[in-house]
Amino acid sequence: MLTVGAWSALLLGLLAAPAASQKKDSLHVRLRLPPLAQQGEAINITCDYQLRPSDQLYSVQWYKEGEEFYHYMPGTRQKKQTFNVPGIDVDLAASDARTVRLRSVYLSTSGQFRCEVSLEAPSFDTFYDFGDMIVVVQPRQGPQIHGLQNSYQVGERLRLNCTLAGSKPAAALNWYINEEKATPVQLVEHAPVRGADGLETVTLGLDTPVLSQHVHHGRVNVNCTASVANAYWESRIESASVHVAQKLAVLESTDMRNSARGLRWAYASWSVPLLLLSYLTWMR
């Protein structure tokens, strides 16, 4: 009697055998579309395929999230036809059996696309490929830094926020102090906020003391960088003065007082023995 494992192996073998045979003789289809597109941009989505000598094309169909929005059927009177799908605006005159052109893309255009190539009788085989596209919306202005004072003392804390508003997808923010990237313990994370228009606003906080190594020529520089996917990058640099003279004066004054105390203690410690020694010498 076959065990459960043996039955599973046998079943998988039976299922895999036809698939391998079909793959060997199948029509190769490849969907080409940009992984990232700017909102408002016109794009082409191409379905690449090469018919074999015995093949006769029945149709090429394009789908977004499972909904058909365009097809090409050479054997019909109306070879090209479009269908209403949210976020899809087909330029019918510029589309054909391999490429569909979208006049403009929107946030709602983002998603998974699929193209299917179907053959005529007797096989009626269908082959397909799919891919994803994200529509990027760039922010209207760069990252903004909030909370920076005009001046600091060494030891005071930098408590800042960097915000980038109105992007899609949400921006990735980073902080730098004098070109040195801030560590995770110096950062304050905030959850992204999505507006009614679907755009994201992100904020990243910085909370760290001003150290002496942060001071260059009497100032500390902070830099916030923002990137949206691989389509946008911008930075914002601001600086504040750091007063170290007063701090040093306090330290120097403290050192002088400590030195004076040390001298007085040394004098008091040695004065009595010296007087005693002088007295004994006189008595002799």
Secondary structure, DSSP 8 states (H G I E B T S, - for coil): ---HHHHHHHHHHHHHHHHHHHHHHS--EEEE--SEEETT--EEEEEEE---TT--EEEEEEEETTEEEEEE-TTSSS-EEE---TT--B-GGG--SSEEEES---GGG-EEEEEEEEE-TTT--EEEEEEEEEEEB--SS--EEE---SEEETT-EEEEEEEEEEEBS--EEEEEETTEE--GGGEEE---EE-TTS-EEEEEEEEEE--GGG-BTTEEEEEEEEEETTTEEEEEEEEEEEE-HHHHHHHHHHHHHHHHHHHHHHHHHHHHHHHHHHHHHHH-
